């Protein structure tokens, strides 16, 4: 996989199970998706979303690759569409359930 240059500190990353796409959660609260090509070394930004103004510390891609789950300092958990980064679901105060 080619290198991806970031302006902000990443906290976590995960790969799409079926496509050459990598997702990362950042210090700024952003979640980014990039499509990569190992053969050519090309990287294309797919989307960037900021479901929270607080840090996005953890993420995980569902087994089928349809959604990315993001958790962070806000205490909320967000379910984002892996296709476009739109918030599909938000669980407020999720830290209280742990």
matplotlib code that plots the C-alpha trace (Angstrom):
import matplotlib.pyplot as plt

x = [0.0, 1.3, 2.1, -0.6, 0.5, -1.7, -1.8, -3.2, -2.4, -4.2, -5.6, -6.8, -7.2, -9.0, -9.3, -12.5, -12.9, -13.8, -12.3, -8.9, -10.0, -8.5, -10.3, -8.6, -9.8, -8.0, -7.2, -9.4, -12.5, -12.4, -12.8, -11.2, -11.4, -8.9, -8.9, -5.4, -3.8, -0.8, 0.2, 0.4, 1.0, -1.9, -4.1, -7.5, -9.4, -12.9, -14.4, -13.8, -16.5, -16.4, -19.2, -17.9, -15.9, -14.1, -11.3, -12.2, -10.1, -11.3, -13.0, -14.0, -15.4, -18.3, -17.7, -19.7, -17.9, -21.1, -20.5, -17.7, -18.2, -16.4, -16.0, -14.2, -13.8, -17.4, -18.7, -20.9, -20.5, -21.3, -22.2, -21.0, -21.7, -18.5, -19.6, -19.9, -19.2, -22.8, -23.9, -26.4, -26.8, -25.5, -25.5, -25.2, -23.5, -22.2, -19.4, -22.1, -22.9, -19.3]
y = [0.0, 3.5, 6.0, 8.6, 12.0, 13.4, 16.9, 15.7, 12.8, 9.5, 7.5, 4.4, 2.8, -0.1, -1.6, -2.2, -6.0, -6.1, -3.0, -1.3, 1.4, 2.4, 4.5, 6.6, 8.5, 11.7, 13.9, 16.6, 14.4, 13.7, 10.3, 9.9, 7.3, 6.7, 4.4, 3.0, 1.2, -1.0, -1.4, 2.3, 3.7, 6.1, 7.3, 9.0, 10.7, 9.2, 11.3, 13.1, 13.5, 15.0, 13.5, 15.1, 18.1, 16.0, 13.5, 10.4, 7.8, 4.4, 3.0, -0.3, -1.4, -3.9, -7.3, -6.6, -3.2, -1.2, 0.9, 2.3, 2.7, 5.6, 6.3, 9.2, 11.6, 12.9, 9.7, 9.1, 6.3, 7.1, 4.7, 6.1, 4.9, 3.6, 4.8, 8.5, 9.1, 10.2, 9.5, 6.7, 6.4, 8.0, 6.5, 9.3, 8.7, 5.3, 5.4, 5.0, 1.5, 0.1]
z = [0.0, -0.9, 1.9, 2.7, 4.0, 6.8, 8.2, 11.6, 13.9, 13.1, 16.0, 14.2, 10.8, 9.2, 5.7, 3.7, 3.5, -0.3, -1.9, -1.9, 0.6, 3.9, 6.6, 9.3, 12.4, 13.2, 16.1, 14.6, 14.7, 11.0, 9.5, 6.0, 3.3, 0.6, -2.4, -3.2, -6.1, -5.2, -8.8, -9.7, -6.2, -6.7, -3.8, -4.2, -1.4, -1.4, 1.3, 4.6, 7.3, 10.8, 12.8, 16.0, 16.8, 19.4, 18.7, 16.6, 18.5, 17.2, 14.1, 12.8, 9.4, 9.4, 8.0, 4.8, 4.4, 4.2, 7.4, 9.5, 13.2, 14.9, 18.6, 20.3, 23.1, 22.8, 24.2, 21.2, 18.6, 15.0, 12.2, 8.8, 5.3, 3.9, 0.4, 1.3, 5.0, 5.8, 9.4, 9.3, 13.1, 16.3, 19.7, 22.3, 25.6, 24.5, 27.1, 29.8, 28.5, 28.9]

ax = plt.figure().add_subplot(projection="3d")
ax.plot(x, y, z, "-o")
ax.set_aspect("equal")
plt.show()
